[in-house]
Amino acid sequence: MGCHARPVSKSRKAQGGIVNNAGVNERLHTTTLVEPNGELHRDRRARRRAAAKIEADAQKVKRLEARTRWLAERDEGRSGAYLSAAGDSGSAQLRMPGRLRLPKHQDTSATLSGHYPFLAEAGLGSAGVFVGQDLYSGGSFVYDPWVLYQRGMITAPNIVLAGIVGSGKSSLAKSLYTRSLPFGRRVYVPGDPKGEHTAVAEAVGGKAIILGHGLRNRLNPLDEGHRAASASDAEWSAQLASRRRDLIGALAETVLDRTLSPLEHTAIDLALADTVRSAEVPILPMVVDRILAPNPEDDEGRLAEDGRLVGHALRRLVAGDLAGLFDGPSTVRFDPSLPMVSLDLSRVAENSTLISVLMTCSSAWMESALADPAGGQRWVIYDEAWRLMAYPALLRRMDAQWRLARHFGIANMLVFHKLSDLDNVGDSGSAMRALASSLLANAETRIVYRQEPDQLGSTASALGLSRTEQKLLPALGTGQGLWRIKDRSFVVQHQLHPDELETFDTTARMTSGQ
C-alpha cells in the first residue's frame, strides 16, 4: 500500500498558537502528513479509535499504579502509633480545649533576657577572683581587673564602690583584695580612718602601721623610702630630692589649706637642701628651723619673711597641736614586700587635718614602691574617701595615681557611702570638683550597693543607669550590689566564707552584748 503527502488543511482544528515578533498571536493547524494510500474514511476512523484506546488504557494503568502506592503509604502510616492532634484522652493528659496560640510580641533583648534564660548575661568568664552569684543567670560571678584588662574588656582597672552603712560594701572590698593575694597581688591601704583593715592585714601576714597621739610610733616624712633595684645612684638622688620637695610642699598646702606661692616654694627648697647637706638622717624639725631661720649664705634679706607662713604651718607638725608624730626619725618602716600594708588612723580620726597629713606622708611612701617596675600588681584601697577628697593636695596625688594605674600595674578602689559625695568636693566648676569627677570617669567598674531613695536620681545620673536599674537600688539586700562594668550590668550576691565573715565583721561592738 502506497503513501502520499497531503497538504495542510486550514479547516483542521487549531491546536495552539505562538506570538510573532509583532506581538500577533498566530494559530497553528495540524493534520496527518503521511497516511496509507487510498485509505477509506471508515478505516481511518477505526485506526484512530484503536490508537486512542491504546493510549487510554495506558493512562488507566498509570492511575491504578499511583492509587496502589497511595493506599500502601496510607496503610503504613496508620499502622504506627502517633499522639493525636488534641492529645490523649483522660485526666492529666496535658490537653487543652483548643490549639495553643501565642500572640506575637516584639521587644529588645535587654528586656527579654529577664524572661528567657538563653538570653541572660553570659558573665565575665571563669578566670579571676570568685565574688558570688549572679542573681540573674544563677551562675558564679568572677571578677579580676587585670584579667579583664588583658582581655580588652576594660581599659581602666580602677573601681568605685558606694553603699550605705550596713550594706556590705566593706566586706566586698576586703574579700576582693584578700582573695587576690594567692594570685601574687599585694595590697596597700594608705589611710584607714576606722582601723577596719588592721585585723585583715595581720591575718594575711601583712602589717598595720598604727599612728596616734600617745603612741611611740613616729613617721619621718623625709625618709628615703623604697629604692628600685634598677635605679642608678644619680637617678635615685634626683628621685629622692623631688619626692622630698613635693612632700614638704604638699604638707604645707594641707595645713595652710591653699596653694603655695613661688617665694614659699623657694624657701622650702633652700631649707630642705641645707638640711640634707648637714644631716645624715634629715627630719622635719630641721627643715622648719631653716625655713624660719635661713642659712645666711642662702638668705638675701627677705627669705625668712617669704617663708614665715610656711614655717609656722609646718611647725604645727613638730611643736603645735599636731606634734608627736613627725618630730623624729621613723620608728616604723614601710615594707613593700609584705602581702599587705595598712596605715591605721583610727587613733586620730577626730582630727581631719592630721588624717590628711598622715595620708600625704603614706602616699609618698607608697609612690616610691609603686614606681618600682619589679613591684608587681597591687591593690590600693582608699576607704572613707569622702574624708580624703576634702584636701586639694591629697586629691591631686590620688588623681595622679588613678591616671597612672596602667603604668604602675595597680587597681585603685575608692570606697564611700554615696556618689553624691563627689558633688560635695569643692565648689561647682572648681578644679577640685573636676578632679573628683575625673576619679569616677577613670573607673570603668562601678559597684553600687543599697542607696537611699533620695540618692537615686544623682546615682542614676552619674552612672547612666536605666530606669529598671535605678529601681533596684533601694531594694538590694545585704551583700547585693549592682555592678556596672563599662556598658554591662550585673546584680551580684556577694558570698563569704565563715572565716572571712568573722575577720571582716565591723559590727562587733554593736553585737557584743547579744
DOLUMSE-90362 format. One record per residue (C-alpha): x, y, z; chain. Coordinates in Angstrom, 2 decimals. Example, Ala and Ser with C-alpha at 12.3 -4.5 7.8 and 13.67 -1.06 7.14 Angstrom:
2
12.30/-4.50/7.80/A .
13.67/-1.06/7.14/A .
This chain:
514
0.00/0.00/0.00/A .
1.44/3.27/-1.08/A .
1.58/6.51/0.88/A .
1.41/10.08/-0.28/A .
1.68/13.52/1.32/A .
-1.38/15.64/1.80/A .
-1.45/19.46/2.04/A .
-2.15/21.16/5.30/A .
-5.83/21.99/5.62/A .
-6.83/25.28/7.21/A .
-10.09/23.65/8.20/A .
-8.39/21.50/10.79/A .
-8.93/22.35/14.45/A .
-6.32/24.73/15.84/A .
-4.04/23.05/18.39/A .
-2.21/26.09/19.77/A .
-0.51/29.35/18.88/A .
2.65/31.38/19.04/A .
3.37/35.08/19.25/A .
5.42/36.51/16.44/A .
7.82/39.46/16.62/A .
4.99/41.88/16.03/A .
3.07/40.52/19.03/A .
0.31/38.89/16.89/A .
-0.99/35.52/18.07/A .
-0.73/33.15/15.08/A .
-2.83/29.93/15.26/A .
-1.20/26.63/14.32/A .
-3.12/23.89/12.42/A .
-2.10/20.22/12.28/A .
-3.09/17.24/10.13/A .
-1.74/13.84/9.16/A .
1.17/14.25/6.83/A .
1.61/10.55/5.92/A .
-1.20/8.01/5.73/A .
-1.98/4.80/3.70/A .
-2.64/5.46/0.04/A .
-6.29/5.09/-0.82/A .
-7.39/4.52/2.80/A .
-11.09/4.82/3.19/A .
-12.52/7.28/5.60/A .
-14.11/4.44/7.59/A .
-10.79/2.64/8.03/A .
-9.03/5.82/9.03/A .
-11.57/6.48/11.80/A .
-11.22/2.92/13.07/A .
-7.43/3.22/13.17/A .
-7.62/6.43/15.16/A .
-10.09/4.95/17.64/A .
-7.76/1.99/18.18/A .
-4.82/4.33/18.84/A .
-6.90/6.40/21.28/A .
-7.94/3.22/23.11/A .
-4.35/2.09/23.49/A .
-3.40/5.49/24.96/A .
-6.43/5.48/27.33/A .
-5.57/2.00/28.58/A .
-2.00/3.13/29.29/A .
-3.26/6.15/31.29/A .
-5.60/3.91/33.27/A .
-2.76/1.60/34.21/A .
-0.72/4.56/35.44/A .
-3.59/5.83/37.60/A .
-4.11/2.39/39.07/A .
-0.43/2.09/39.98/A .
-0.46/5.53/41.61/A .
-3.54/4.68/43.68/A .
-1.97/1.40/44.75/A .
1.12/3.23/46.01/A .
-1.02/5.81/47.87/A .
-3.08/3.08/49.58/A .
0.13/1.32/50.66/A .
1.58/4.53/52.16/A .
-1.70/5.26/53.96/A .
-1.84/1.79/55.46/A .
1.78/2.09/56.57/A .
1.07/5.42/58.24/A .
-1.99/4.08/60.05/A .
-0.06/1.13/61.39/A .
2.20/3.49/63.54/A .
1.25/4.91/67.00/A .
1.07/8.71/66.98/A .
-0.21/11.21/69.53/A .
-3.38/12.76/68.23/A .
-3.51/16.45/67.44/A .
-5.67/17.11/70.51/A .
-3.62/14.87/72.81/A .
-4.60/11.67/74.60/A .
-7.88/11.49/76.37/A .
-8.28/11.14/80.08/A .
-7.32/13.21/83.13/A .
-3.92/14.87/83.49/A .
-3.08/14.32/79.82/A .
-1.98/17.93/79.19/A .
-4.97/18.51/76.92/A .
-6.46/21.90/76.30/A .
-9.78/22.85/74.73/A .
-8.19/24.45/71.67/A .
-4.94/24.86/69.82/A .
-2.34/26.90/71.68/A .
-1.96/30.27/70.01/A .
0.54/32.80/71.41/A .
0.18/36.44/70.40/A .
3.13/37.97/68.61/A .
5.31/40.24/70.73/A .
8.35/42.29/69.80/A .
10.87/43.67/72.32/A .
14.58/44.23/72.87/A .
16.93/41.51/74.05/A .
17.71/43.64/77.13/A .
14.09/43.26/78.24/A .
13.52/39.69/77.10/A .
16.69/38.49/78.83/A .
14.82/38.72/82.13/A .
12.26/36.15/80.92/A .
14.30/33.83/78.73/A .
17.36/32.14/80.27/A .
19.03/31.68/76.91/A .
19.22/35.45/76.58/A .
20.75/36.04/80.04/A .
24.13/37.71/80.55/A .
26.99/35.26/79.95/A .
29.21/36.70/82.71/A .
32.87/37.71/82.67/A .
34.40/34.27/82.38/A .
35.92/31.95/84.96/A .
39.41/33.49/85.24/A .
39.91/35.65/88.32/A .
38.56/36.06/91.84/A .
35.27/34.45/92.82/A .
32.85/37.07/94.16/A .
29.49/35.35/94.50/A .
26.39/34.53/92.49/A .
24.93/36.37/89.53/A .
21.31/36.74/90.61/A .
20.01/36.93/87.03/A .
21.73/33.92/85.46/A .
22.28/31.93/88.67/A .
25.90/31.28/87.74/A .
29.10/32.16/89.55/A .
30.36/35.72/89.23/A .
34.13/36.14/88.87/A .
35.95/39.46/88.65/A .
39.57/40.47/88.19/A .
40.55/43.90/86.81/A .
43.91/42.67/85.50/A .
42.33/39.74/83.64/A .
39.63/41.96/82.15/A .
42.24/44.48/81.05/A .
44.32/41.77/79.37/A .
41.21/40.56/77.52/A .
40.40/44.10/76.36/A .
37.08/44.27/78.24/A .
38.15/47.33/80.23/A .
40.80/50.00/79.69/A .
40.91/51.44/83.24/A .
41.40/48.99/86.17/A .
40.05/51.39/88.82/A .
36.92/50.71/90.90/A .
34.36/52.95/92.60/A .
32.37/51.25/95.37/A .
29.42/53.02/97.02/A .
26.85/51.85/99.56/A .
25.10/52.99/102.70/A .
26.22/51.83/106.15/A .
25.43/48.16/106.71/A .
25.02/47.26/103.03/A .
28.17/45.08/102.96/A .
30.48/47.20/100.82/A .
33.43/46.92/103.25/A .
33.23/43.13/103.23/A .
33.24/43.16/99.44/A .
36.35/45.36/99.30/A .
38.19/43.16/101.80/A .
37.29/39.91/100.08/A .
38.32/41.26/96.67/A .
41.85/42.14/97.76/A .
42.41/39.19/100.13/A .
41.27/36.67/97.52/A .
43.73/38.28/95.09/A .
46.72/37.54/97.33/A .
47.14/33.92/96.10/A .
47.44/35.35/92.58/A .
50.58/37.27/93.63/A .
48.95/40.68/94.18/A .
49.80/42.96/97.14/A .
47.58/45.39/98.99/A .
48.24/48.95/100.17/A .
45.78/50.87/102.34/A .
47.31/54.38/102.59/A .
44.71/55.51/105.10/A .
42.28/53.55/107.29/A .
40.32/56.10/109.38/A .
38.31/53.44/111.22/A .
41.00/50.78/111.62/A .
38.87/48.17/109.84/A .
41.74/46.78/107.78/A .
44.16/46.23/110.67/A .
42.85/42.78/111.59/A .
42.78/41.78/107.93/A .
46.41/42.86/107.41/A .
47.57/40.86/110.41/A .
45.51/37.82/109.35/A .
47.14/37.63/105.90/A .
50.70/38.11/107.18/A .
50.92/41.83/106.49/A .
51.44/44.80/108.76/A .
49.27/47.60/110.06/A .
51.13/50.80/110.99/A .
49.22/52.42/113.87/A .
49.85/56.11/114.45/A .
48.33/58.41/117.04/A .
48.95/60.66/119.99/A .
50.43/58.87/122.97/A .
51.98/56.10/120.88/A .
55.71/55.58/120.41/A .
55.46/55.30/116.63/A .
56.98/58.16/114.65/A .
56.77/58.87/110.95/A .
59.56/60.84/109.32/A .
58.27/62.41/106.07/A .
61.87/62.76/104.83/A .
62.66/59.04/104.92/A .
64.30/57.72/101.78/A .
61.64/55.09/101.26/A .
61.82/52.19/98.81/A .
64.55/52.24/96.19/A .
64.05/50.31/92.96/A .
66.87/47.90/92.19/A .
67.12/49.23/88.65/A .
67.68/52.88/89.72/A .
71.22/54.21/89.43/A .
72.75/56.48/92.09/A .
72.11/59.60/90.01/A .
68.51/58.60/89.27/A .
67.86/57.73/92.89/A .
69.32/61.02/94.13/A .
67.10/63.00/91.74/A .
64.00/60.98/92.60/A .
64.59/61.32/96.34/A .
65.13/65.09/96.16/A .
61.99/65.56/94.05/A .
59.84/63.40/96.32/A .
61.01/65.17/99.48/A .
60.42/68.59/97.93/A .
56.93/67.65/96.72/A .
56.05/66.07/100.06/A .
57.07/69.08/102.16/A .
55.13/71.34/99.79/A .
52.06/69.12/99.99/A .
52.20/69.08/103.80/A .
52.41/72.86/103.90/A .
49.49/73.22/101.49/A .
47.41/70.82/103.57/A .
47.97/72.75/106.79/A .
47.59/76.18/105.13/A .
44.60/74.97/103.08/A .
45.84/76.84/100.00/A .
48.45/76.58/97.26/A .
51.95/77.86/97.88/A .
53.43/80.93/96.23/A .
56.72/80.77/94.26/A .
58.53/82.53/97.11/A .
57.32/79.91/99.59/A .
58.48/77.12/97.29/A .
61.91/78.74/97.17/A .
62.05/78.92/100.98/A .
61.23/75.22/101.20/A .
63.76/74.22/98.53/A .
66.65/76.08/100.17/A .
65.80/74.88/103.68/A .
65.46/71.27/102.52/A .
68.75/71.36/100.59/A .
70.58/72.80/103.61/A .
69.07/70.15/105.89/A .
70.09/67.25/103.62/A .
73.65/68.58/103.38/A .
74.09/68.95/107.12/A .
72.32/65.83/108.48/A .
72.77/62.16/107.78/A .
69.10/61.50/108.66/A .
67.11/64.67/107.88/A .
63.94/65.18/109.90/A .
61.12/67.67/109.65/A .
62.07/69.86/112.69/A .
65.38/70.66/110.95/A .
63.57/71.89/107.85/A .
61.24/74.03/109.97/A .
64.18/75.63/111.77/A .
65.91/76.50/108.49/A .
62.73/77.96/106.99/A .
62.19/80.24/110.00/A .
65.95/80.98/110.33/A .
67.53/80.56/106.88/A .
71.22/79.93/106.34/A .
72.92/83.33/105.91/A .
74.65/82.04/102.79/A .
71.24/81.46/101.11/A .
69.40/84.45/102.56/A .
69.33/87.67/100.57/A .
67.50/89.51/103.31/A .
63.87/88.55/102.67/A .
63.96/84.73/102.70/A .
62.82/84.49/106.32/A .
59.88/86.79/105.62/A .
58.93/84.92/102.44/A .
58.81/81.57/104.23/A .
57.37/82.74/107.53/A .
53.82/81.41/106.98/A .
55.07/78.11/105.59/A .
57.47/77.69/108.50/A .
54.78/78.26/111.10/A .
52.38/75.94/109.26/A .
54.94/73.14/109.31/A .
55.78/73.94/112.91/A .
52.30/72.64/113.83/A .
53.54/69.20/112.84/A .
56.52/69.25/115.21/A .
55.61/71.56/118.10/A .
51.95/72.51/117.83/A .
48.65/70.69/118.13/A .
49.82/68.11/115.57/A .
53.07/67.35/117.39/A .
54.25/63.93/118.45/A .
54.15/62.08/115.13/A .
56.64/63.80/112.80/A .
59.27/65.24/115.13/A .
61.88/62.48/114.97/A .
63.29/59.57/112.96/A .
60.79/56.93/111.87/A .
60.17/54.05/114.23/A .
58.12/52.16/111.63/A .
59.08/51.10/108.13/A .
57.05/50.70/105.00/A .
57.92/47.25/103.66/A .
56.59/46.84/100.09/A .
57.47/43.13/100.07/A .
54.71/42.32/102.58/A .
51.42/41.00/101.18/A .
49.54/43.90/102.80/A .
50.43/47.20/104.45/A .
47.79/49.40/106.08/A .
48.09/52.77/107.80/A .
45.72/52.69/110.79/A .
44.47/56.23/111.51/A .
41.71/55.31/113.95/A .
43.60/56.97/116.85/A .
43.50/60.36/115.10/A .
40.08/60.08/113.44/A .
38.81/63.18/115.27/A .
41.42/65.43/113.61/A .
40.75/65.67/109.88/A .
43.84/67.80/109.25/A .
46.11/65.25/110.90/A .
44.50/62.46/108.87/A .
45.21/64.30/105.64/A .
48.83/64.94/106.72/A .
49.40/61.29/107.56/A .
47.76/60.24/104.32/A .
50.05/62.56/102.39/A .
53.10/61.01/104.04/A .
51.92/57.46/103.46/A .
51.16/58.29/99.83/A .
54.77/59.39/99.38/A .
55.93/56.10/100.89/A .
53.61/54.17/98.64/A .
54.57/56.05/95.48/A .
58.21/55.07/95.87/A .
57.15/51.40/95.87/A .
54.63/51.81/93.06/A .
57.28/53.32/90.79/A .
59.38/50.16/91.04/A .
58.92/48.21/87.75/A .
59.54/44.96/89.65/A .
56.88/45.69/92.24/A .
54.18/43.55/90.62/A .
50.42/44.11/90.61/A .
48.87/45.84/93.63/A .
45.56/46.95/95.06/A .
45.40/50.47/96.53/A .
42.36/50.93/98.78/A .
41.01/54.38/99.66/A .
38.45/53.78/102.40/A .
36.16/56.54/103.68/A .
37.15/58.53/100.60/A .
34.87/61.46/101.44/A .
37.38/62.44/104.15/A .
40.35/62.31/101.81/A .
38.92/64.28/98.90/A .
38.45/67.41/101.03/A .
42.13/68.31/100.68/A .
43.43/69.54/97.30/A .
46.99/68.28/97.72/A .
45.84/64.79/98.62/A .
43.19/64.78/95.91/A .
45.78/65.67/93.28/A .
48.01/62.79/94.40/A .
45.07/60.41/94.19/A .
44.16/61.65/90.72/A .
47.74/61.19/89.50/A .
47.80/57.60/90.77/A .
44.48/56.85/89.09/A .
45.67/58.20/85.77/A .
48.89/56.17/86.01/A .
47.20/52.98/87.18/A .
48.00/51.06/84.00/A .
51.61/52.28/84.03/A .
52.09/51.23/87.66/A .
50.11/47.97/87.28/A .
47.75/48.88/90.12/A .
43.99/48.81/90.66/A .
42.68/51.68/92.81/A .
39.47/51.24/94.78/A .
37.56/54.25/96.07/A .
35.08/53.35/98.84/A .
32.44/55.77/100.09/A .
28.77/55.90/101.02/A .
27.06/57.57/98.07/A .
28.02/59.00/94.71/A .
26.68/62.40/95.67/A .
29.74/62.70/97.95/A .
31.63/63.66/94.81/A .
29.40/66.72/94.46/A .
30.47/67.93/97.90/A .
34.11/68.25/96.84/A .
34.91/71.90/96.21/A .
32.61/74.43/94.62/A .
30.71/73.85/91.41/A .
33.05/74.37/88.46/A .
36.17/74.39/90.65/A .
39.34/72.44/89.96/A .
38.69/70.18/92.95/A .
35.23/69.25/91.63/A .
36.79/68.45/88.26/A .
39.40/66.22/89.92/A .
36.73/64.38/91.91/A .
34.67/63.83/88.77/A .
37.72/62.52/86.93/A .
38.10/59.77/89.54/A .
34.69/58.45/88.53/A .
35.42/58.92/84.83/A .
38.67/56.92/85.13/A .
36.92/53.99/86.83/A .
35.17/51.64/84.39/A .
33.96/49.39/87.20/A .
31.24/50.98/89.33/A .
29.69/48.92/92.13/A .
26.59/50.34/93.80/A .
25.15/48.77/96.93/A .
21.90/49.79/98.58/A .
21.10/53.51/98.30/A .
18.51/55.68/99.96/A .
15.58/56.76/97.76/A .
16.69/60.41/97.80/A .
20.02/59.38/96.22/A .
18.57/57.51/93.26/A .
18.44/60.50/90.93/A .
22.04/61.59/91.41/A .
23.29/57.99/91.29/A .
21.42/57.24/88.07/A .
22.66/60.47/86.52/A .
26.30/59.84/87.46/A .
26.34/56.24/86.22/A .
23.84/56.45/83.38/A .
21.53/53.86/84.94/A .
18.34/52.73/83.24/A .
15.00/53.11/84.99/A .
14.96/49.41/85.87/A .
18.46/49.56/87.36/A .
17.54/52.67/89.32/A .
14.52/50.94/90.88/A .
16.72/48.03/92.01/A .
18.97/50.06/94.32/A .
16.63/50.67/97.33/A .
15.56/47.01/97.40/A .
19.03/45.44/97.37/A .
19.76/43.22/100.35/A .
22.95/42.95/102.40/A .
25.81/41.92/100.17/A .
23.84/42.54/96.96/A .
25.16/45.09/94.51/A .
24.66/46.43/91.03/A .
27.90/46.03/89.08/A .
28.38/48.33/86.09/A .
31.41/47.26/84.03/A .
31.59/49.62/81.07/A .
28.22/49.11/79.34/A .
27.37/45.77/81.02/A .
25.30/45.33/84.18/A .
25.15/42.55/86.76/A .
23.29/42.08/90.03/A .
25.56/40.02/92.27/A .
25.11/38.43/95.69/A .
28.46/38.56/97.47/A .
29.30/35.30/99.28/A .
31.66/34.99/102.26/A .
33.39/32.06/103.93/A .
32.64/31.81/107.68/A .
36.27/32.68/108.48/A .
36.05/35.72/106.22/A .
32.82/36.79/107.87/A .
34.46/36.64/111.29/A .
37.56/38.56/110.17/A .
35.70/41.20/108.14/A .
32.98/41.84/110.75/A .
32.65/45.54/111.58/A .
29.70/45.19/113.98/A .
31.50/43.54/116.92/A .
30.79/46.40/119.32/A .
27.13/46.56/118.33/A .
26.60/42.80/118.73/A .
28.95/42.03/121.66/A .
26.13/42.21/124.18/A .
23.97/39.66/122.40/A .
